[in-house]
Amino acid sequence: MTEDQALTVFENHKIRRHYDEENEIWYFSVVDIIAALIQQPDHQKARKYWNKLKERLGKEGSQSVTNCHRLKMEAADGKKYLTDAADTETLLRLIQSVPSPKAEPIKLWLAKVGYERIQDINDPSLSLDRARDYWQRHGRSEKWIQQRMMGQETRNKLTDYWKSHEITKEDEYAILTNIIHQEWSGVSVKEHKSIKGLKTQNLRNHMSEAELIFTALAELSTRQIAESVDAVGMPENKEAGKKGGRIAKKARKELEEKTGKKVVTGENFLPPSVTNRRLKGKNDAE
C-alpha cells in the first residue's frame, strides 16, 4: 500500500484539498478527514471534535497541530473560509490519534512501513527487493526495472560525490539535479512532470526506458567530469552539471534525428482511474 492507496479510505467522502504548485504538495482539510473517520455528517460537530483533539495533542507536545496550515477552502455556503489543512505526512500522524475502525487500515499500514524501514537499515538490499517487487506488480518490464535500478545506482554515486564535495543542503541537490535535467532534456524537472501529468509522483518512476537511459548518461557524465577537475561547491558542480547534461543532450538529438521520435514523452504509468480523472479535470477547465 502506498500513501495514495492508504488515503483511498476517504474516496466516498468529500475531502476538500489544495495543491501547492510551487512545492508540489497536496494539503487536505483536516475537519473533512476527521468527519470521515468518525462518521460524523454534521460539520460543526466534526469541527468541535477536531478542536478538542488539537487541544489534547498540544498538551502532549505533538508537532502535528503546529504543522497544519490555514488555507482558504470553499464551504457548503459557497464562500471560502480559512481551514486547517495538512499535508500527507502530518495527516497520517493525526490519523493515528483518532480512535476509529476507519483508521485501522492506515494504522496497520504505517506500522508495516515503520517495520520495513527498520529492516532496510539493517539490510539495505531488502529495499531493492521491495522496489523490484513493487514495479513488477505494477506491470513494469524486466528491462525497464533493470534500467531504473542501474539509473538509481548512477544517481547514488553522483550524490555521494556531491556530499563529499561541499554540497550538503537539500535545495542544492535539487538545483544541481534540475541543471543536469534541463541540459539533457530541454525541459526542467517540473516541466517534465507536467508533460506527463504528474504532481507528487516520482518522475523517474514514470520515465520511459529512453528517458531513464539519457538521465543516467547525463548524471554519469556529470560525475566523471566533476571528478576529473575535483569540483567543489556549487559553482564548480553547476558547471560540471551543464557539461554532463550537454553530452546526453547531443546523444538525444542524434537519436531523435535518426528515429524521428522525441525522447521526452508524456507517457506515464499512472493507473487508468487517475489518468481519466486528470483528463476530466482538463476538459472541465477547457
N, C-alpha and C positions, 0 to 999 in steps of 0.2 A: 504493500500500500504506500502511495506517495502522499505528500501533503495535500495535493489537489483531491486525491481519492478520499482522504480522511475527511475532507470537508463536504463530500457528497451527501453526508447525512442531513445536510441542510437544503438539499435541492428542492424539496417540496415546500419550502418556506421562502417568503420574500425577504431576502437579506440585502439591504442596501450596501453598496460598495463604491469605492472611489479608486481610480487608478492614477498613481503619481507617475506621469510620463518621464519626468526628469530622472527619477531614481528607480524607475521600473518596479514599483511596489504596489500591491493591492492593499487597500485598507477596507475593513468591514465594520459595519455598525455593530457595536458590542451589545446594545439593547436587543437588536434583532436576533443575534445569536443566542442570547440568554432566553428570549421568548421561545425560541425553537427548542432549546434544551429542556426547559421546564414545562413545555407545552402550555404556555400562557398566551391566549389570543388577545388579552387586554394589554395594550401598550403601556398604559400608566402603571399597572401592577408589575409588569416586567421591568420598567424603569426603576420602581421602588426596590425591587429585588436586587438590581444592579447597584443601586446606591448603597444598600446595606452591605453587599459583597465588597464594594470599594472600601467602605469604612473598615471592614474586617481585615482585608488584605493590607490596608495601610498600617493598621496596628501590628500586623505580623511582620512588617518591614519589607513586603513584596515590592519589587520594582515594576510589576506588571501594570499597575494603575498609572505610575509615572510615565510609562512608555506609551500610554494611549494618547491619541491626538484628538483635538477638537476640530472637526471638519463640518462644513455645511452640507446637509443632505436633505432631500425632499421628504416632507412628512405627508400624512394622509390628506391634509387640507391643501396640498399642492404648494405650500410655502417651504422655503429652506431654513432650517434651524441648525445651530451648532450641535453636533452629536459626537459622543465618544466613539472613536474608531481605532481599530488596532490592526497591525499587520499580522501575517500568518503566525510568526513566531510568538508574538505576545498573546495572540488569540488562543493558541494551543496551550499556553501556560494558564490562561484564565479558565479554559475549559476543565482543566484538572481540578479546579477549585469548586466546581459545580456538581453536587450530588444528583446525578440523573442517569437513568438507563440509556438515554440517547447519547450520553457522553462516553459510555463504557467502551465502544469500539475504538474511539480515538485514544482513550487512556491506554488500552491494551496495545495499540499500535505504537504509541510513544514509549511504552515500556520495552517493546521489542526493538525499536530503533536504538534506544539507550543501551540495551544489552549488546546489540550488534556492534555499536561503536566501541564498547569496551573490548570486544573480541578483536576488532580491527586494530586497536592499539597494540594488543598482544601479538597479533599475527596479521600484518598488512596484506598478505596475499588473499585473505578472505574477502576483503573489499573488492579485489579484482574479480574474484569468482562471482560475487553478488552482482557486480556490474555486467559481467558476461551473461549471467542468467537473466537479468532484467532485460537486456537488449534482445536476447533470444526470445523471451516471452512476448516481446513487443514487435516481433517479426523482422528484426534486422538480419541480414545475411551474414554468413561467417566471414566473408570478405570485408564487409562493412565493419564488423566488430573488430577484426584484426587491425584494420586501418585506424579505427577510433582509438584502440589501445596503444598502438605504435605512436600515434599522434600525441597521446597523453604523456607517454614516456619522453618524447621530444620536448613537450611543453615543460615537464618537470625539470629536465636538465637545464632549460633556459632560466626558469625561475630560481633554480638553485644557484646559477651563476649570478643572477641579479642580486640575490640575497647576500652573497659573499662579496659583492662589489658595490656596497653602499646604496642599494635600492631596498628600502625597508617599509615604506608606507604603502597601504593598500591602494590609494589613489595613484601612486607612482606606477604600480604594476598595471593598473587599468590604462593609464596614459600610454605607456610603452606598448602594451598589447594592441591598443587602438591604432597607434602609429604603424605598426607592422601590418595590421589588417587592412588599413586604408591604403597602404602602399601596394600590397599584392592584389587586392580585390577591386580597388577603386571606390569602395564604399566603407563607411565607418561600421563598427560593430553594431551600433544602434540601428543604422540604416539597413544593414544586412538582416537583422532580426525583423524589422518592419516589412521587408520584402517577403519574408517567409511567414508573416502573420503571427509572429511570436511576441510574447510580452515578458513574463518572468521565466520562461523556459530557457534552458541552456542551449545556446546557439549551436555548439559543436555536436550536440545530440541530435540535431536536425539537419546537419550538413549532408550533402551528397558525398559519394566516395571521392570525387574530384576535388570538392571544396576542402575535404579533410587532408588530402594529399598536398594541395598547394599551401594550406595553412601550416602543415608540418614542414614543408620545404622552406617557407619564409622564416619560421622560428628556428629551424636548424641552421640556416644561413646566417641569421642574426647572431646566434650564439657563437658560431665559429668565427665570424668577423670580429665580434666583441673580444673573444679570446685572443685573436691574433694581435690586437692592439692593446690588450689588457684594459678595456673600457671600464671606467669607474664613475659612478654617479650618473645623474640624469642626462646632462648634455651629451656625454660621450656615448651612453647607451641609446639615446634617441637617434644619434647619427648611425650607430650600428643597426638599429631597427629599420631605419629608412633604407639603408643599403641592402639589408637582408630581404626586406619586402620587395625591393625592386628586382631582385634576382628571380623571385617567384612570379612577379608581375610579367617579366619578359617571357618566362616559360608559359604562363597562362595565355598571353596574347598569341604566341606561336601556335598553341594548341587550338585556340578559338579560330584562328585563320585556317588551320588545316581541316577542322571538323565543321566549321560554320555554326557551332553551338556555343552559347555563353556558359562559362563555368559557374558563375554566381547565379543561383536559381532560386525560385520561390517555392520549390518543393520542400515539404516537411513531413514529419512523422506524427503529426497531431491526430488524435482519434477523430473519426468522421463526425461525431457529435459536436466536438469543439470547433472543427473546421466549418461545419454548417452554421453554427452559432455566429462565427466571425463573419461569414458571408452574409447572413441575415442582417447582422448589425450594419454591415457596409451598405447593403441595399436599402435598409430603412433610412440610413443617413442621406443616401442619394435621392 
